[in-house]
Amino acid sequence: MAETLFSSLLMLFFLIALIEAKKRNLSLKMLQNKNKEATRPIIFAILAGLMYAAYQLTWPGAPMFGMIIVIFGAVQSTLDHLNNRSTEYLGIIGIITFIAGLLPVAPFINPDMGFSAYIYSWFHVATAFAAIFAFLYMSIVHKVLNDKRLRTAYYPIVLIATLMTGLLAMRMIAPSIFGSIAGISATIFSAKTGGFNTIGEVSSIFYHGGVFTLSSVWYNFATGFFLSLIAMVMLAFSIWKDKKPEELLILVWAFIMLLAIYGQNRFAYYYSINVVVLSGYFAAKVLDMTGWKKIEDACYDKMNSIRELPGCLSKNIRIIHVLTILLLLLLVAYPSYGLAMQQSQYTSGANDYWLEALFWMEANTPDPGIDFLKIYDAPEKGKLFDYPDTVYGVMSWWDYGHEIETIARRLPNANPFQQGIGGRRNSIEEENKPGASTFFTAPSEEEATAVLEAIHPYPDKMGSRYIVSDVEMATGKFYAMASWTLDTDNYYTAVQTDQGVVTVPYERYFNSMEAKLHIFDGNGLKHYRMVHESPGTSTQGQEIGYKNVYNVLLGGNIKEDNTGYVKIFEYVEGATITGTAPAGESVTISTTISTSQGRSFTYSQTATSNGTYAFTVPYSTEGPVSGQTQFDVSPTKPYQISYGSVVEEVKVTETDVLQGNTIEV
């Protein structure tokens, strides 16, 4: 991935610049005298800056690596000062790196975004200047303390005091910048709770379902993770002994990325670079301890040609050396190889059921009136984008937002940026904001519809026209939806079975909008109709189990079968059918619905007459009309209204359904 490529190149070039600057005792005087010795470290510092710029343009959160370099700079300059060594080299390459990293990014800064850490904004300019100032300030403090011959211990005290004062002043003078820094730090480094804890890449690598586990660590890194921890301890001892800046940089980098994977699993692919570097360091140290360093030195000194290498090795290698290589291969390479081969057999993305459903949606739903490939100008600050009247949203769980957008070319209400999820973040006392989580967990059709109205910026308009559900949303992913609302009680209950205590869905779950749509096919809903059904799985799945639970525990009588993996529903005004019947009479309206998979189910509503009755129904019995949804799920016959011994048939046109017309019987 580009993120790991550019961040790793940033660290590589900065490390080389660091080594070269330290070796040449890079100083301001060398630059003033145009000393050629300064050329090499400066070139690598510029390259590091350019990689930092490329990294920022790949991911707006890249200042995290700027923070790593600044933290390293503070620790290294402190060690240098305490040991009476110059810190000029460090200040020079740090300043050059961040200047080179800022210039290519500057044209992409959007001033209207304020100090947002998630979009190219003044935040990226501010963090670059802060890093430049930090390296400059550390060099000045070093020089002042040296010139005044003050105690070296004052240096870290001054830096810490300055940092605390600066943060306090920032909080008071520039709260937006302080908030962005605090927000992104909490987002990256703290373990998540609530809905965020249900996101695979955002949850902590060390916790699953709130329980500490190393299974994800092993799955990502195998033995490399544990070797990296050992290598960090070895690095710390080496730094204490030899005080090599490049080793400290590697240690600080690895330690901060270790904290990052504690906060978010997504940083595992970043930490994989640290695992490789640290495992290599560990292996090199083991080889040195078993005599490979002596073999290297002996062969290097005596060889005149590479052709002499086999002979040199045969003279010097002993059984301990061979066993060491085999042990390292077994310890470092073999476990990772096995996991890599296992994971390479699978890919992520939309499965065949979703592809079929989304291709159908693109071809059989109205054009929303926006060009998928066109670049639109952003609205003026404080104003909403002026969408055409034909535009509409598609409600589904956030996992599928990008697929709806790129395959069906329709606008999703929620997406993998966690936009449009709704719910609560910190407390059950908060407002349950409208979004995907509140829609699918809504306990009634009326409350679900209110969510669709609330997500539209204009009154009396619906934020979604289509709702897409799949069997995963109806089963395993439903708990994630509830988690985003911070209200997870009573959706499930524990029952005793032959296999022990099992957690199963219960009444509150079956009352949710998601269950009404996917488990019950939208039966009885007034404004939601199924318009397409994908093929279902051929094996017995959780859907059958959920239906069995409903029948056994709640006295239901629904068919226990697998239905479509993906189901597409449409929100419509619905046609209202009115008539007269004796007061107190139970009146039922029903019809048989046939799906695109040849499956049929009964749609029905029942009401008690007070002399009259009224039903709002979502299905047209007369087929689709041009320019609207070309549904392939529809009634096989007219609606039947029955009460007592009376049975009447009613036909409903698509125009009646779309315009909310009233039909009198």
N, C-alpha and C positions, 0 to 999 in steps of 0.2 A: 504494500500500500504506500501511496505517496507520503502519508504522514510519517510512517516509520523510516522511509527512505531519506527524506529531507531532514528529519530530526537527527537521524544517525549520522548523516553527512555533516550536519552542523557540529555535533560533538566530536566527530573525527577531525575536522579541520581546526576546530578550536583547540583540541588536544595537541595537534601537531604544532600549531602556532605557539601554544604554551611551552612545549618542549624546546622549540627553536628559540623563543624569546629568553627562556631561562638559561639555555646553553650559551647564548651570546651576550647575556647581561644587558638586554635591550633597555635603553634609557632615552630620555628626552634629548640629551646631549648628542646621542648618536643620530637622531633624526635631524637635529639642527645642523650637524656637520655632514649630512647626507652620506653617512657611513653605509657602505654596501652590505655590511653584516646585518643591517636592519631589514634588508629587502625581503628575505625569506619569511620571517615571522609575520611581517605586515601582509604579504601576499596571502598567507594562510588565514590570517585574521579577516581579511576582506572576503575570502572564499567562505569562511564560516558565516559571515554576515549575509552573504548572498543566499546561502542555504537556509539561514534563518528567515530571510524574506520569502523564499519559495515555500517554506514550511508555513509561514503565516498566511500566505495566499491559498494554501491547501486547507488549513483549518484555523479559524479565528481564535481558537484557544491556545495557539502556539506560544504566547507569552509565558506559559508554564515553563517552557525550556529556558526562556530568558531568566526566569526566577531561579532555576537550577544553577545557571552560570553565575548569577549575582551572589547566591548563597555560597557557592564554591569560592568566589572571589573574596567574600568576607572572611571565610574560614582560612583560606590560604594566605591572605594578606596579614591576618592575625598571627598565624604561625611564622611567617617571614619576619614580622616585626618583633615577635617575642624572641626570635633567634638572631636578631640584629642583621637581617638580610634586607636588601632593597625590595620594594614592591612596585617600582616603576614599570618593570616589564609587564606586570599584571594589569596595571591601569591602562597602559598603552594598547594592548591587544583587546582588552575589554571595551574600551571606548571605540576603537576602530570597528570591532565586530558589530556593535549596536548602531553605529552610524550607517555602516554598509547594509544593515538589516532594515533600517527605517526607510531609506531613500526609495527603493523599488515599491514599497507598500504604500507610501504617501499618496500617490494618485488614486488609490482605490478607497481612501477614507471617505465615508459619508458623514458630513458634519451634522446632518439631521438626526443621526442615531445617537447623539450625545456621547455617553461613556459606556455604551453597551459592550460587554465582553464577548458577546455572541455574534456580533456583526462588525464589519470593519468600521471603526469609529475613532473618536479622539482617545479612547482607551488605549489603542495600540500605539498612538503617538506618545501618550503620557507614559506608558510603561517603558518605551524605548528611551525617552529622555530621563526617566527615573533611573534606569540602568546605567546610562552614560554618567549621570550625576553621581551615582553610587561609586563607580570606579574612580571618578575624578576626586570625589570627597575622600575615599579611602587612601588615595595617594597623597593628598594634601595633609591629612591628619598624620600619616606616617612621617612626612617631611617635617611638619611643625614640631611633633614630639621629639624627633631626632635632633633638630636644630636647637631645641631648648633643653636637650639632654634630660628629658623627663623619664620616669620609670616606664619600662616597656609594658607593664601590666595595665597602664592607663588606656592603651590602644583599644582593647576589646570593650572596656567600660565606656569609652567615648562613642564607639560604634553602636553599642546597645542603647545607650541613652539617646543618641540621635535618632535611632530607629523608632523608639517608643514615642519620643517627642513628635517626630514626623507623622506617625500614624494618628496620634491624638489631634494634631493640627489638621491633618487631612480630613478626619472625621468631622471636625467643626467647620472647616473652610470649604472643603470640596466633598460633601457627603456622597455625591453620585459616584465619584472615583473610588472612595473608600468602600461603598456598597458593592461596586463591581468586583473589587479585589476580594472582599470578604465572601461575596456570593460565589464566585468561581472557585475559591479555595474550599468552601464548604461543599460545593457540588462535586469537586474532584476527590477530596481526601476523606470525606466522612461517609460512613456506611449508611445506606438508605433505609427508610421505613415506609410503610403505607404502599401506595401504588407504585412508587419508584422501585421498591424492592421486588416487584414482579417483572421488571424489565431485565432480561438476561444480561445485557451489556452494561447496565447501570448498577446492578446489584453488586455487592462485595464478592470477591472471588473466594473469600473464606467463609461465607455464610450462604446457606440455602434454606429458605423457609424459616429464617431466624435461628437456625441451628448451625453451630460451627462445624465445618467440614473441610477436609483437604482434597476431596474428590475432584473439584474443578482445577485445583492446583496441579494435581497429577495429570489430569486430562490435557491441560495446556502445556505443561513443561516436563512431565515425568520426573526423573531424578535430577534434571537440570536445576529445578527450583531449590532443592536441598543443597546441591553443590554450590549454588549462587550464595546461599547464606553462609556456608563454610568459607567460601572465597572472600566474602565481605569481611569476615573476622580476620582472615589471613592478610587482607589488604590493610586493615586497621593496624595490625602489628607492624607490617612493613612500613606504613606511613610514620608510625611512631619512631621506627628505627632509622629509616633512610630519608624521610621527609621529601618524597618525590611529588611535585604538584600534579603530575599526570595521574598518579595513583589516587590522589585525593579527589580529583575530578570524577574518575570512574566510580569511586565509592559514594560520593554525594549524589551523582546521577542515579546510581542503582538504588540507593536508600530512598530517595524521593519517589522513584517509580514503584518501589515496593509499597510505599504509603498510598500511591495512586491506585494500585490494584486492590488494596484493602477497601478503598472507596468505591471503585468502579471496575467491573470485570472487563470493560472495553479496553483498558490499558494493558491487558495481557499481551497484546501483540507489540506494544512498546517494550514491556519488560522482557519479552523474548530476546530482544537484542542484548539486554543486560545479562540474561541467562547465558547466551552464547559467549559473550566477552568474559564473564566471570568463570564459566566452566572451562574456557580455554586457559584462563589464568590459573585455575586450580590444577588442570592437567599439566601445565608447564612447570608448576612448582613441584608436583609429584615426580615428574621426569627429572627435574634437577636433583631432587633428594635421592633418587635411585641411580644417579651417576650419568645420566644422559648429557648433562652439561659438560662433563669432562670429555665425553666422546666427541661432542660438538667442537670443543676447543682443540682437541687433538687432531681431528680430521681437518679442521679449518686451517690450522697452522702448517700441516704437513702436505696438504694436497696442492698440486699445481694445476690439476684439471678435474672436472666433474667425473671423468671416467675413472678416477682413482677412488671415488667414493665407495663402491661396493667392497673393494679390497680393504679399505680403512675400516669400514664397519665390521667386516668379518673378523678382523684382528682384535677389535675392542669390545664387541657385543658379548655379553654373558647372559645366562639364563634369566637372571633377575631383570635384565632390561627387556627381554621378550615378554616375560610375565607381566611386567608393568604395562606394556602396550596393550596386551590382551585384557588386563583388568580395567584399564581406562576405556577401551572399546565397549566392554561389557557394562561398565558403570555409566558412561556418558552417552555413547551413541546408540546402543542397542534398544533401550527402552523408548527413546524418542523416535527411532526408526519404526518400531512397531506401531506406535500411536499415529505417526504421520501417515503410514500406509493405510491404517484403518480409517482415518479421517478423510483421506484423499478420495475415497470411494463414494463420497456423498457431496451433494451440493445443496445450497439453500435457494430460496426463491419460490415463486408460485408453482404449486403442483398442477397436475393435468386438470383437476376439477376446477381450480380457480382460473386457469387459462381458458377453459371452455366457457365458463360463466362470464369472464370479462370480455372475451371476444364477442360473445353474444350481446353484451351490454353496449359495446361500441357500435354494433351493426343495427341494433333493434330499439334503441332509445333515441329521443329527439336530440339533435345537435344543440349543445348548450350555447352556441353562438360565440365562442372564443377560439382563437387559433392556437392550437397546442404548441406550435413551433415558433410563434411570434414572441418577440421581446417587447413587453409593454412598459411604458413609463410609470414610475411609482407616483402615487398621488401626492399632492402637496401635504406638508406636515399638518397633522390634525384633521385631515380629510380622509374619507373612505374612497376606495377604488370604485369607479363608476362602471359596475357590471351591466351588461345588457339584460333586458327583461327576460330573455330566454335562458339565462344561466340557472343552474341548480346544483345542489350539493348531493353527495352520496355518503350516507351514514354507514360506517362499519367500524370495527375495532381498529385502533391506530396501527397495528401490525401490517395492515393491508393497504394503507394509504398510498404509498408509492406505487404499488401494483395497480391500484384503481386509476391513478393518474397516468402512468406510463403505458399501460396495456389497454384499458378501456377509454383512456383519454377523457376522463370525467374528473370533476373537482371533489376530492375527498374532504369530509368534515374533520377528520382526524388523521394524523400521519406519524411516522416514526420519529419526528422531532418532538413528539409528545405534545404537539399543538392540537387543540380541539378535544382533549380527553375530558375536561371538566372535572367535577368532583371536588375533593378537599385535599389540602396538603399537610397541614400540621395538627388540626384539632377537629373533633366531631362537632364542635360548636360553630365552626365556620359555615358560611353559605355553601350549599352543595351546588357548585357552579354548573351550568348547562354544558353538555358535551356528550361524547360517546359513552362514558361510564354511567352518567345519570340517565341517558336514554335507555340503554339496555337493561339497567337494573330497576327502571321505573316499575312500580307495582300495579299500574293501570294504564290502559290505552290513553286516557285523558292526560295523565301526567307525562307520558312519553311524548305525546303531541305537543304539550306545552314546552318541552325541551326543544323540539324542532323549531317552534316559534321563537323561543328565546335566543337561539344561536344566530338568527337572522338579524342584521343590524337595523332593519326597518320594521315597523309594527305591521301586524296582520299579514306577514309573509312567512313562508316556511323555509327553514335553512336547508332542508333536505327534501328531495323528491323520491329517491330510491334508498332502500336499506338492504345491505348485503350481510347475510349471516352464514357462518359455516358451522360444521359439527364441532369444531374445536372451541368456538365461542360458546356454544351451548353446553359444553362439558368442561374440559380442563381449564380453558381460559376464562370461564365465568368468574372464578374466584379473583382473578386479577382485576376484572371490571369492578367488582364489589370493593376490592382493596383500595381503589382510587377514591372511593367515596368515604373511606375510613369507617364504614358501617357494614361489618361482615357477619353480624350475629344472625343466627336462625335461618341461614340459607341451607345449612346442612345439619344433619343429626347423626348420632352414633347408634347403630343397631347391632344386635348380637346375631351372628350367623354361624354356620358350621365351620367357617374359616376364622372365627374369632370376631372381634368387634370391628365393624366396617363403617366408615363415614359415607353417608349417602345424601343426595339432595332431598330437601324437605319442602314444606308448603310455601315458604317465602320464595324459594327459588322458582317453583312452578307458577307463581303469580307474577314473576318478572316478565318484562317485555321480551327479553331474549327467549325465554321458554315458550311464551305465547307464539312467537314467530317460528322458531325452529322445531321445537318439540311438537307443538300443536298445529303447525302449518298456518297459523293466523286465523284459525277457526273462531268465528264469532266477532272478530274485529270489524269495526265500522269503516275505517278509513285506510286500511292496509290490506293489499291483496298480493298474493304471490304471482309474479309474472314470468319467472323462469326457475327451473330446477336443474342442477347439474346431475350427472350420474352419481350414484352412491357407491360406497365400498361393498365388496362382496363378502367380507369377513364380518363376524359379529363384533360390534363395537360398543362404545360407551352409550351411544344413543339408545340401543335396545335395553341396556341396563337401567338407564334413567326412566324409560317408559315402564319397565317392570316395577321399579320402585314406586312410581306414581300409581300404578294399578293396585299393588299390594298394600302399601302404607296409607294411601289417600283414597282408596276405593274407586279409582279411575277405571275406565273401560276403553282404552285406546289400543290400537294395534301395535304390537311390539316388533318393530322392524326397523331396518336401516332405510332412511330416505335419502334425499339428495345431499351430497357433501356440502354444496353451496346452494343457497336459496336467495333469490333476488325478489324483494318486495317493492311495491310502489305505494306512496302516499297519494290518496285521491280524496276529492271532496265527498264522493259517495252519493248515490241516488237515494232519496228518501221515499219509501213506499208507505202510504197511509191507507187506512180502511176502517171499517166499523166491525165490531164484534160485541156480543153480550158482555156486560160488565162482569169482571171477575173471571172471565174465560182466559185460559192459558193459550196464547197464540204463538205458533212456531213458523219461522220462515227457513227454508233449507233448499239446497241444491247439491248436486254432485260435481266436484271439481276434478278435472283430468289434467295431469301435469305433462310436461314435455318428456318425461321418462315413462309414460304409459301408466303411471300410478294414479289412483283416484282416492279422494277422501271427501267427507261430507262437510259442507259449510252450513252452519245453522245459527240462528239466534232465537231466543224465547222471551216473551214479555207477557205481562198480565194486562188485559184490556180494561180500560175504565169506560167502555162504550166505544172508544176508538183505540187504534194502535198505530205505531209508527216504527219503521225499521230503516236504518241507514245501512246500505250494502255497498261493498266496494267492487264487486265483479259485474262486468257487462256480459249479458247472455248472447249478444249479437256480434261479437268479434271486434277486433281493433279497427281504428280509422287511420287514414293517411296522416303522416306528420306527428303521430303520437306513438306511444309504446306499442310495438308489434309483439304483444305477449303470446306465449305458447302454453300458458296455463289458463284454463277457462272452464266455465260450466258446460256440462254436456247436455243440459236441458234448462228450461225456464225455472225460475224460483217457484217453489210451492209454498203457499200459505195455508196452514191447517189449524183448525180449532173445532173441537167437538167432532161432528161428522162432515164438516165443511172442508173442502180442499179447492183452492184456487191457484191458477198459474199466472205468473207475471213475467213479462219480458222487459229487460232493461238494456237500453242502448249505451254505447260508450260515451256518447255526448251527455246522457243523463248522469253518468258516473263522474265525468270530468267537470261538469258544470254545477253539480249538486242539485239537479232538478228534482222536483217532487212528482211522484206517480201515484195517482189515486186509484184504488181498486174498487 
